[in-house]
């Protein structure tokens, strides 16, 4: 049996001094009580104010009404057959957190009223009712909910603002990094242009190193460092005098000493740029050799950063398969033989093995297609997966 009852206040303005409700023109109240007398009393009490009241005899019926209609507040008796007032409160709190809830208790049930408030009721009303107390309590409950909504909305707005500002900062940071990358890309190109006999060397070793890193796998977090380290490895040569850098004949010992300085000069140039710290290490160690025979520090094996050990293989591959003033480019097989023989001696065995796993034609395709891939695009890619799509090697080369 449904026992809903509805009353609407005819004059809202006349109630302003008493309840001072400013939330909405009409406050929608759901009164839940199995006692018809108490439902009637509350309905009449509220009918003089700006309230639209509906009544319900059970908790089950109340939940059904809440499903179908919008309310601002529920006033529920504690003791009812079926769903008790406390159970109804728990359900309402779960389903309608913004709905105000007043629990009706007997005079000797103050502790239960307090318990109801601990479970989420906004207040409790003692029987018998006093109209001023009821309206005051109702008013406070609605104001509390209004404030909670405002705080919630403010927090949401704040989160939006923080998210927006974070995004702006990230964009600004990315733009700054991009500016660095553009500058460094130009510097790498300048190295290639200046070092005439090895034209395109930086670009090729950069791509060869990427292919090797992709083949080895598990290096996503080092990819940018390896990429930038390979691209800028000879940046220190900008400080090497032309008479030495471009000398057609063999270098004297003092000239070699000057030439070897480019590793540390390059490192000093790059190390102060925070996001290039990993690349700087590769610039410094790109002439180190696995057996300790390299320079400038004579590091050996795992003392050499892994990116530099990968680079050593890429560098040898390019040096042997490129034209030189004193000889024509050697076939790829010659480079394979040297790298295979040098595994564990000059070259890291893992990097050498990765090189040998890559099909020969992949290296030729990369060498021919270098002009199609911009270093900045590879750096922006960030992951090996995206990098793989950028590289010109066929998909099976990563096996
Ligand atoms: Fe170098």
Boltz pocket constraint, residues with backbone or C-beta under 6 A from the ligand:
constraints:
  - pocket:
      binder: B
      contacts: [[A, 233], [A, 234], [A, 262], [A, 286], [A, 287]]
      max_distance: 6.0
